[in-house]
Amino acid sequence: MLERVRQSDGSWRASFAGLLLSLLGLASLVSCVGKPGNRHVQAVVDSPAGVAQVARIEKAQALTPESAAGKDGYQVLDGVPVERLPEYRLGAGDVLEIVYHIQYSKDQREYRLEVQDKINVMFPFQPQFNTSVVVRTDGRVSLPLVGDVMAASRTPVELSADLGKRYAKYIINPNVTVSVQEFNAKIDELKKAITTAQRGQSKVAPITPDGQISLPLIGTMQAAGLTVRQLEKMINERYSGAIQDLQTTLVVNEIHHMKFYVLGEVSQPGVFEMAERPTLLQAIARAGGYTSGACLSDVVVLRSDGLEKPMVFKVDLEKTLASGVMYPGLNVQPADIIYVPKSALQNADDLIEKIFTKGIYGVVPFSSSFTTNYDLTNSYRIK
C-alpha cells in the first residue's frame, strides 16, 4: 500500500515539476520589454569627466541650419533650426479675440454707395425737389417723381447721371447733384458692437460645443477644426462682402486642450490633455509609464482626427528604447487612442492565476488534514 502511495506521489511530483519548469522558462523566452544596448550608449556618467563628455557630444551633435535643412521634421526660420510642428487646429472651448482694423488711408478709387448711407439729392434750379434719403437694405432710394432708384454700389457721379435722365421726363434740362452726407454706417454699427473700454475695437468669441462662433454683421460660422490662418481668412472674406476697408486679426486667448487616451499596460491609464504634441514614449510617461508586463514592440495607435475613416497602426517602441533613436515625425495627434498590450509572459501569468488560484484550488481545496509538500529533489514527505 505504501509503495502505491509512493508511486502515485512520484507521478504527481514529476508532472507538477515539469509544468513549473516550463512556466518559469517563459521568462527567458517571451520577455518583451528591452533595455538600451551598451553598443548604443555614447557616454557613461559616473564622474565629472562623464558629465564633460556628455557636454562635448551635445555640442558636436547640435542641430545647425545646414543639418536641419535636409532633416525630416525640422525647418529653418530666420537662420534658426526649429522643429516642424503641425499647425494647431481650433476646437470647442477655445476662446478667440477678433481685432478689427479700419483703414482710413487715402484711396484713389471713387467711393461707391452702400446700404444705410445717407445722400443729398440737390436741384440748384429747382430747389423744391431737394431731398435727403437713406439707402435702404435693398440698395434703393425713393425720390419724388421718379420713385425707387438703385443707388448701392454706384458712385455719386453715376447716380447723378442716371437721375438726370430720369428727371428729364419731368424737368427741362435738370441739373442733379448727389453728395454723400453720411457714410460707413456699417462701420459705425460695428464699432458700437465691438468697442469696449478694456479691449478697444475687438470682439471675444468663444467656440461653442458645436464648433461655431458668432460675430457682428456676418453671423455664425464654423471654427472648430480650422487652423488660425484658415479661420482668419474666412472672417476677412465674409466682412469684405459687407464692409469696405476692414481687416481683422485673429488671436487665440485661451486654448481648451485636445485630449488623447492611453490604455492597457500602463500605471495610470486614462484621458490626458495635449498641451503639446508628445511622442508615444512621452504619452506613456504621462500615464505613469509602462508596467513590467507591457509589450512595447506592439504598441497600437488608433487615429481618427482629420481622417475620412479611422486608421490603426503598430509601433515598435522596444526598438526605440534599445537603440535610443526616436521615430522622426511620429507624434501623438488629438483624439489618438494608444494601447499598450500585455506581453506573452503576462498572458501566461494571467492563465496561471485563472488555473491555479481560481481553478485547481477552487475545485480541490487543500486543508490541514491532508497536505502534500513537493520540491524539486528526490525527497518527499506525506503528513
C-alpha atoms as one frame of an Amber mdcrd trajectory, in Angstrom:
protein
   0.000   0.000   0.000   2.824   2.343   0.924   4.515   1.558  -2.416   1.381
   2.613  -4.308   1.289   5.883  -2.436   4.940   6.445  -3.275   4.378   5.749
  -6.974   1.309   7.982  -7.122   3.096  10.752  -5.309   6.100  10.454  -7.595
   3.888  10.793 -10.653   2.253  13.967  -9.259   5.625  15.420  -8.382   7.127
  14.784 -11.812   4.147  16.308 -13.632   3.999  19.360 -11.397   7.759  19.930
 -11.582   7.673  19.728 -15.363   4.813  22.252 -15.574   6.537  24.626 -13.153
   9.830  24.496 -15.041   8.012  25.114 -18.327   6.261  28.202 -16.939   9.465
  29.548 -15.408  11.189  29.049 -18.743   8.786  31.525 -20.371  10.588  34.370
 -18.642  13.675  33.881 -20.745  11.763  33.170 -23.962   8.977  35.726 -24.229
  10.202  38.757 -22.317   9.038  41.768 -24.346  10.431  44.918 -22.736  14.028
  45.629 -23.722  16.780  47.832 -22.351  19.202  50.037 -24.268  22.154  48.017
 -25.544  25.629  49.074 -24.474  26.722  49.486 -28.082  24.240  52.369 -28.443
  25.340  54.187 -25.254  27.609  57.109 -26.141  28.652  58.094 -22.637  28.577
  56.775 -19.083  28.267  59.343 -16.314  29.950  58.160 -13.128  32.248  61.126
 -12.560  32.668  64.796 -13.545  34.566  63.598 -16.595  31.437  61.774 -17.753
  29.413  64.988 -17.496  32.021  66.799 -19.584  31.867  64.010 -22.157  28.061
  64.419 -22.437  28.535  68.161 -22.992  31.075  67.531 -25.755  28.752  65.073
 -27.500  25.840  67.520 -27.269  27.974  70.269 -28.800  29.188  68.018 -31.604
  25.663  66.851 -32.415  23.953  70.236 -32.047  21.440  70.949 -34.802  22.637
  73.565 -37.292  20.781  75.308 -40.127  22.766  73.191 -42.604  21.884  69.870
 -40.966  18.247  70.865 -40.338  17.690  71.846 -43.980  17.689  68.229 -45.097
  16.321  66.646 -41.935  12.774  65.337 -41.676  10.638  67.110 -39.092  12.745
  70.297 -38.988  12.816  73.646 -40.747  14.968  76.772 -40.741  13.325  80.085
 -39.806  15.433  83.241 -39.959  18.552  81.121 -39.789  17.390  79.202 -36.706
  16.677  75.433 -36.930  13.360  74.586 -35.281  11.140  71.542 -35.134   8.389
  71.445 -37.747   5.180  71.135 -35.746   1.720  70.643 -37.239  -0.500  73.735
 -37.200  -2.850  73.917 -34.251  -6.483  73.279 -35.114  -9.108  75.127 -33.138
 -11.540  73.194 -31.001 -14.635  73.619 -28.874 -13.935  75.661 -25.752 -11.134
  77.735 -27.282 -11.587  81.474 -26.729 -10.783  83.746 -29.673 -10.373  87.509
 -29.908 -11.035  89.193 -33.242  -9.251  92.541 -33.522 -10.765  94.917 -36.088
  -8.604  97.271 -38.160 -10.467 100.003 -40.031  -8.303 101.522 -42.745  -8.742
 105.240 -43.306  -5.841 105.643 -45.697  -6.230 107.610 -48.894  -7.793 105.573
 -51.681  -7.763 106.675 -55.323 -10.874 104.653 -56.076 -14.182 106.508 -56.237
 -16.437 105.861 -53.296 -19.405 103.589 -54.001 -22.589 103.956 -52.067 -23.571
 101.319 -49.534 -26.679 100.340 -47.636 -27.530 102.849 -44.867 -25.506 105.651
 -46.491 -27.338 108.993 -46.328 -27.200 111.076 -49.512 -28.348 114.541 -50.567
 -30.051 114.900 -53.947 -29.850 118.573 -54.935 -31.518 120.566 -57.764 -29.814
 124.003 -57.932 -32.540 125.479 -60.150 -35.498 123.538 -58.781 -34.854 123.520
 -55.018 -38.376 122.260 -54.355 -37.137 118.782 -55.368 -34.171 118.790 -52.987
 -34.193 115.829 -50.599 -32.042 113.701 -48.286 -32.553 109.946 -48.341 -31.008
 106.813 -46.822 -30.046 103.857 -48.986 -32.381 101.049 -47.983 -31.400  97.436
 -47.343 -32.474  96.575 -50.911 -29.955  99.149 -52.208 -32.581 101.604 -53.493
 -33.687 105.130 -52.592 -37.136 106.697 -53.029 -37.236 110.093 -54.775 -40.034
 112.469 -55.813 -41.462 111.959 -59.293 -39.143 109.092 -60.309 -39.819 106.710
 -57.433 -37.365 103.941 -56.483 -33.853 104.111 -57.946 -30.939 101.715 -57.383
 -28.154 103.520 -55.525 -25.986 100.875 -53.802 -22.650 100.021 -55.497 -22.842
 103.159 -57.671 -20.637 106.216 -57.355 -22.319 109.597 -56.662 -21.396 110.689
 -60.218 -23.011 107.592 -61.744 -26.163 108.084 -59.713 -26.333 111.813 -60.679
 -26.163 110.929 -64.382 -28.908 108.333 -64.027 -31.173 110.743 -62.113 -30.590
 113.435 -64.744 -32.009 111.130 -67.424 -34.943 110.116 -65.265 -35.883 113.698
 -64.276 -35.580 114.915 -67.890 -39.064 113.485 -68.396 -40.445 115.986 -65.901
 -37.968 118.891 -65.842 -36.353 120.755 -68.700 -32.583 120.399 -68.574 -32.402
 119.127 -64.999 -29.118 119.626 -63.179 -28.930 116.952 -60.465 -26.127 116.681
 -57.906 -25.689 113.767 -55.496 -23.498 114.201 -52.427 -22.783 111.836 -49.535
 -23.902 113.188 -46.182 -23.231 110.123 -44.008 -21.297 107.024 -44.993 -19.695
 103.913 -43.486 -22.799 103.375 -41.413 -21.937  99.678 -41.083 -18.578 100.567
 -39.616 -20.284 102.774 -37.040 -22.647  99.923 -36.241 -19.725  97.535 -35.937
 -17.865  99.923 -33.641 -20.825 100.050 -31.295 -20.941  96.250 -31.204 -17.237
  95.661 -30.579 -15.824  98.684 -28.765 -15.228  98.164 -25.038 -13.250 100.205
 -22.540 -10.991  97.261 -21.716 -10.183  95.916 -25.174 -10.835  98.679 -27.684
 -12.106  97.575 -31.077 -12.169  93.809 -30.658 -14.628  91.010 -30.055 -14.164
  87.988 -27.775 -15.741  84.889 -29.313 -15.656  81.516 -27.521 -16.076  78.450
 -29.725 -19.292  76.705 -28.737 -19.540  72.927 -28.160 -20.842  72.505 -31.721
 -17.737  74.281 -33.095 -19.337  77.636 -34.037 -18.536  81.288 -33.342 -20.825
  84.287 -33.752 -19.580  87.684 -34.992 -21.277  91.061 -35.568 -22.833  91.630
 -39.011 -21.712  88.295 -40.504 -23.400  85.969 -38.013 -22.423  82.377 -37.175
 -19.657  80.408 -38.837 -17.707  77.184 -38.338 -14.436  77.478 -36.397 -13.580
  74.083 -34.868 -11.250  72.008 -36.992  -9.723  75.020 -38.788  -6.280  76.488
 -38.268  -5.967  80.107 -37.101  -4.910  81.242 -40.574  -7.802  79.442 -42.272
 -10.398  80.967 -39.956  -8.875  84.447 -40.193  -9.069  84.244 -43.986 -12.722
  83.166 -43.860 -13.634  86.008 -41.485 -11.990  88.625 -43.707 -13.741  87.240
 -46.794 -17.117  87.421 -45.033 -16.569  91.007 -43.897 -15.254  92.135 -47.298
 -18.703  91.464 -48.737 -20.307  93.759 -46.163 -17.789  96.480 -45.291 -15.048
  98.113 -47.323 -11.596  98.835 -45.893 -11.941  96.445 -42.943  -9.298  93.932
 -41.915  -9.365  91.570 -38.933  -6.672  89.779 -36.957  -7.416  86.587 -35.043
  -5.860  85.979 -31.624  -6.244  82.791 -29.576  -6.705  83.907 -25.956  -7.419
  80.542 -24.364  -6.815  77.011 -25.576  -9.029  74.196 -24.446  -6.509  71.435
 -24.993  -7.338  68.453 -27.129  -7.162  65.066 -25.451  -5.552  61.695 -26.075
  -6.080  58.339 -24.410  -3.628  55.769 -23.063  -4.906  52.300 -22.213  -3.525
  48.855 -21.429  -0.336  48.008 -19.534   0.432  51.430 -18.069   0.402  52.513
 -14.443  -2.315  55.162 -14.795  -4.489  54.593 -17.882  -6.847  57.435 -18.708
  -7.508  60.649 -20.639  -4.794  63.310 -20.927  -4.752  66.884 -22.235  -2.460
  67.812 -25.096  -0.574  70.937 -24.079   1.968  69.967 -26.742   2.433  67.205
 -29.312   4.176  64.461 -27.279   5.942  61.413 -28.665   4.498  57.994 -27.905
   7.029  57.423 -25.138   6.190  60.799 -23.608   2.485  59.937 -23.783   3.111
  56.634 -21.990   5.174  58.524 -19.392   2.175  60.821 -18.825   0.237  57.661
 -17.981   2.751  56.736 -15.275   4.988  54.622 -17.507   4.594  51.071 -18.733
   4.229  48.103 -16.385   6.552  45.124 -16.129   4.078  43.089 -18.162   3.926
  45.512 -21.125   4.812  44.524 -24.670   6.386  47.638 -26.164   7.135  46.006
 -29.505   3.442  46.012 -30.470   2.017  49.329 -29.207  -1.229  50.026 -31.052
  -2.382  53.528 -32.088  -5.928  54.266 -33.241  -6.080  57.609 -35.086  -9.171
  59.407 -36.383  -8.609  63.174 -36.187  -8.971  64.768 -39.629  -9.280  61.401
 -41.384 -12.117  60.151 -43.533 -12.105  56.914 -41.557 -10.045  55.777 -38.538
  -6.688  54.099 -39.078  -4.817  51.651 -36.852  -1.056  51.088 -36.811   1.529
  49.420 -34.586   4.753  50.962 -33.307   7.837  49.092 -32.056   8.860  51.169
 -29.046  11.097  48.382 -27.728  13.388  49.039 -30.673  13.409  52.742 -29.802
  14.405  52.012 -26.215  17.065  49.561 -27.322  18.619  51.884 -29.912  17.940
  55.266 -28.322  16.717  56.566 -31.711  13.251  58.122 -31.918  10.968  57.843
 -34.932  11.026  61.338 -36.523   7.673  62.941 -37.210   5.703  60.378 -35.202
   3.889  62.445 -32.582   0.620  61.922 -30.799  -2.329  63.597 -32.557  -5.576
  64.860 -30.979  -8.000  62.067 -30.044  -5.356  59.345 -30.514  -6.027  56.135
 -28.583  -2.781  54.436 -27.519  -2.983  50.831 -26.351  -0.027  49.089 -24.704
  -0.686  45.330 -24.878   0.393  42.624 -22.465   3.474  40.541 -23.099   3.171
  36.807 -23.737   4.624  36.241 -20.267   1.948  38.412 -18.662  -0.722  36.487
 -20.537   0.829  33.283 -19.195   0.738  34.741 -15.662  -2.951  35.520 -16.104
  -3.521  31.941 -17.273  -1.688  30.547 -14.230  -3.793  32.704 -11.928  -7.011
  31.517 -13.551  -5.992  27.826 -13.451  -4.229  27.544 -10.113  -5.542  30.377
  -7.944  -9.136  30.325  -9.147  -9.232  26.864 -10.755  -7.480  23.972  -9.050
  -7.666  25.421  -5.547 -11.311  26.113  -6.079 -12.023  22.523  -7.139  -9.530
  20.632  -4.889  -9.212  22.626  -1.677  -6.246  21.574   0.473  -6.716  21.578
   4.241  -4.605  20.817   7.278  -5.968  17.290   7.402  -4.265  16.389   4.108
  -1.248  18.375   2.919   1.404  17.494   0.376   4.844  19.081   0.208   6.588
  18.873  -3.161  10.052  20.038  -4.030  12.350  19.560  -6.986  14.595  16.992
  -5.209  14.127  13.265  -4.680  12.833  13.693  -1.132   9.168  13.619  -0.306
   7.019  13.566   2.789   3.394  12.655   3.485   1.686  14.041   6.526
